[in-house]
Amino acid sequence: MDLLDLLPREHVIVPMDVPDLRTAIDQLLDRLEQHGAVQASPSLRKRVREDPLREVVALSEDVVLPHYRSEDVGTVAVALGVSPDPIDPGDTGLDVRPR
C-alpha cells in the first residue's frame, strides 16, 4: 500500500483556518465525506461535534492525531489539515496547540 492510497491530495486541507480543534476535526470529516472516503454518518458527526474529544493523541507540541472508529465507516480513511497558526485544543485536556 502506498501513502497516496491512504492520503490522496483531495483529503488535505492547507491552509486550515479554524478557531479550535473540534472545528478542525469536523472540517476533516467533511472533506472525507465530500470525496467519498466515508459515508455520511450522523452518529460519527454527533460524536465529533458534541462528545468529549477523547480520541485525540498528541504526537508532538504541534501535531495531534484524532482517530475514530465507527461501524458506519468500512475502511481506514485519512485526512490531513495544516494551520498557519496554533489551534485552541478546546476540551481535549491536551497541553498542546496543534497546527
Residue, then its C-alpha position, 0 to 999 in steps of 0.5 A: m500500500d502506498l501513502l497516496d492510497l491512504l492520503p490522496r491530495e483531495h483529503v488535505i486541507v492547507p491552509m486550515d483556518v479554524p478557531d479550535l480543534r473540534t472545528a478542525i476535526d469536523q472540517l476533516l470529516d467533511r472533506l472525507e465525506q465530500h470525496g467519498a472516503v466515508q459515508a455520511s454518518p450522523s452518529l460519527r458527526k454527533r460524536v465529533r461535534e458534541d462528545p468529549l474529544r477523547e480520541v485525540v493523541a498528541l504526537s508532538e507540541d504541534v501535531v495531534l492525531p484524532h482517530y475514530r472508529s465507527e461501524d458506519v465507516g468500512t475502511v481506514a480513511v485519512a485526512l490531513g489539515v495544516s494551520p498557519d497558526p496554533i489551534d485552541p485544543g478546546d476540551t481535549g485536556l491536551d497541553v498542546r496547540p496543534r497546527 
